Amino acid sequence: MKKPQYEKHLAKLQLELAHLQESVQQTGQKIVVLFEGRDAAGKGGAIKTITAKLNPRIVRIAALGKPTDRETTQWYFQRYVAHLPAAGEIVLFDRSWYNRAGVEKVMGFCTDKEYQEFLNTCPAFEDTLIKSGITLIKYWFSVSDEEQEKRFKKRLTDPLKRWKFSSMDLASRSKWVEYSQAKDAMFEHTDTEQSPWFVVDADDKKAARLNCIDHLLSQIDYHPIEHPQITLPEIDRKHYQRPPHKQQRHIPQKFA
C-alpha cells in the first residue's frame, strides 16, 4: 500500500479511535485486546499506530517481560490479571498469557504438565473475564516465512531497529515448524465461540494495521461524544511580571 493512501485511511480510523476512547471512558466499558503472532509479524507497530493519538491513561499497553522468580511461583494467570482494565479503560497486551502456548512450549520454558494445564484452563479463564464484564478481543498476526526473513535482515542492518533483534528471533527461525504446530494446538483449544481468534494477514504492514483497527472498531459498541462549546478565558497579566530571560537556563537553539 502506498504511503499517501495509507495515511488517508489512517487519519479517518484514528478519528474513530478517539471517539471510541471517549465513549469507553464515559460508558465505563472494560476492553482487553490481545496481540499475538510470530516475531516480526507487526504486532508492536499495530499497537503503536492504535495508541498514537490516544490518552495513555485510558488506553494502556501491557508488555510484560520475563517473569521474576516470585512470579514463577504464582498462579500462572496472576501477573496478567494485575494489568486488566478498570471501568473506562482499554488495555492492549503486546503478547499475553498465550506465551505459555507459544514460546514457553517451544523453548521448553514450561513443563508438559504446565502446558496441558494451560490449554485446558485458558478457555475457562477467558470465560470468567467475559462474564465479569470485560470485552476480550484476540488477534493473531500471521506472516509468511519469506516476509519474516526480510524483516529480520532489516533489523540486523538498520541501527534504529537492531534493538528489536534477539536470540529468541534466531530460535523462532530455527523452530518455525514447532511454532506452527504450537499455534495450531493453541487455536484448537482456545478459538471458542465466546472468545474467538481473529487472524490478521500481516505481510503488508500498512494494510494489516488498517484492517486490524477497522475490525477492532467493529467489535466495540461506541458512539461519538458531543462536547459543549467552550470559550477560553482571557489571561489577566496585570499582577505578573515575567523574570528576565537571561536569568533562566535555556537549552541551545540548534534547530531554530
N, C-alpha and C positions, 0 to 999 in steps of 0.2 A: 504494500500500500504506500502511495506517495505521501510525503510529509504534509503538504497543504490539505489534502483530502482528510488525512488523519486528524489534523488539528481542528478542522472544521467540525467533524463529528464529535471530537473530544470536548470541544467547548460546550456543545449542547448537552452532552452527557454529564459534564461536571456541574452545569447549572441544575440538572435534575438531582444530582447527588447532594447539592446544597439544600434543595427542597426536602430531600429525604432526611438529611441530618436534622433539620429543624422540626420536621414532622415527628420523627422518632423521639426527639427530646420533649416535645410538647405532649405526646400521647403516652410517654413512658414505656415504649416498647424496649425489649431487650433482644439484641441481634448478635449472633455469633456467626462468623464466616470463616471457614477453614480453607487454606490454600495448600494443597499438596501436589506432588509431582516429582519428576526426576530432577536431578541437579541441572541447572542452566535452562530449565523449562520456561522461565519467565515469571515465576510467582512473585518475586520481590519487585520486579518492575511494575506488575499489575497493581500490587498493593500501594506502591509509591504514587502511581497515577490516580488511584482512587482517593487517597488521602491528601493529595497536593493542595487542594483548595478548601479542605475541611478543618474543623476545630479539633485539635488533638485531645482536648479534654472530653469530647463527646465520642469521637472516633479514634479508638486506641489500637495500637499494634502490639500484639504479644508474640515475641520471637525469643523463645526460651533457649538457653544454652544447655550444655551438658549438665545433667543432674548432679547435685552435690552428694557427698557421702550420706548425709542425713536424708536427703530426698529419696535416695535409692531404697531406704528402709520404709518409706511411706506407702500407703495405698497408691497404686500406680497413677490414678487419675487426680490425686490430691493436689499436685503442684499446678495442674491446669485449671482446676476448679477455682483457685485463688485469683485467676485472671478473668473469670466470667463477668459479664456486664451487670451493672445495677440498672434500674429503670432509667430509660432515656439515653442509653449508651449502645454503641456498636463496637465490638471487638473483632479485629481481623487477626487470625492466627497464622503467622508465617511458619508453617509446619505446626503440628499439634500432637495430640495423643496418638496419632497414627504413626509416629516414629517407631512404635513397638512393632507394627505390622510391616514396616519397611526396613529402614537402616538397622534397627536393633536385631531383627530377624536375620537379615542377610549377613551382617557383620559379626553375628554371634555375641551381641551385647546383652542378650537375654537368653534364658533357658527355653527349651521347647515347651516346658510346662507353663512358663510365664506367657509365652506367645499364644498358646492354645487358650489359656485363661482370658487373654485379651480378646481374641476373636469371639469367644463365647459370651463375654460380658459387655463388650462395647455397645452392641445394639440396645441392651437394657439401660446402660448408662445414658446413651443419647435419647432414648425414650423418656427417661426421667427428666432430662433437661427440657425437652419439648413440653412435657406435661407441667413443668414448673412455670411455663410462660415464655421460654426462650425460643426465638426463631433461629433454627440451625440450618445453615446452607453450606454444602461441601463441594469444593471444586478440585478437580484433578487436571493439572496442566500436562497435556500429552505432547511430547516432542520426539521426532524421529532420531535414530542414532546418528544419521548424517548431519542433521542440524545441530545436535548436541556437540558433535565433534568440532564443527565450525566455531561454535560459541566458546568451547574450551580453549581452542587455539587462539582465539581473540583475547581471552582472558590472560593467556600466557605472554602475549606480546604487547598488550595495552597497559601502561603503568597505572592508569586510572581504574583498571578492572582486575589487576593482578591479585589484589587482596581477596577477591572472590574465589580464587582457585585454592583448593586444599587437597590434602592427601585423600580425603573422602571422595573427591571428584575422580581421582585415579581409580579408586576402588569401584566407584559406580560404573566406570567404563569396563573394567575387567570382569565385573559381575553383572553385566547387562541382562543376561538371561535370568539369573537368580532374582534380580529386582523385578523383572517382568512377571515371573512366577509368583513372587510375593504380592505384587499388585493385584494379580488375578484372584488370588486367595482372599485378599482383603475385600475386594469387590463382592466376591461370592458371599461373604459373611456379613458385610456391613452396608451393602447397597439395598436398603429396605424401602418400602413404601412410605414409611414415616420419616425416614432420613436418607434420601437418595443421594447418590453421587452424580455430579454434573461434569462431564468431560469437556475441557476447553482445548480445541486444536490449536497448538501454540507454535507451529513452525514459523508463522508470520506473527512477530511480536505485537506489532501495532494492531492488526486485526484481532488478535487474541485479547488484548486489553479492552478494545471497544466492545467486542462480543460479550466478554465477561461482565463488564459494567452494565451493559444493556440488559443482560439476563438478571443480574443482581437486582436492578431496579424493578424488574417484573415480579420478583419474588416477595417483595415487601409492600404492604399496604401503606401508602403515604399520599399526602396532598400538599400543594404549596401553601405556605402560611402567609396570611395577609398582615402586612405591617402598617401601623399608623404613620402618617406623615409627621416628620419631626423637623422643627426649626432650631438650628444651632444658636445658642445664646451668644450675645456679644461679650467680648472679654473686656473687663474693666481694668485698665492698666494704670490707673491714677495712683494706686498705692504700692506700685512695684517699680524698682529701679534695677535693671539687669546689671550684674557685675561686669567690669571691663573685660573684653575678650582676652587680653593678654594675661589675665590673672589665672586662666584655666589652661590645662594641658591638653591641647588639641593634637590629634594624630596628623602626620604629614599628609597633605592633599596631593598624592601622586597621580590620582585619576580624576582631576577636576575637569 
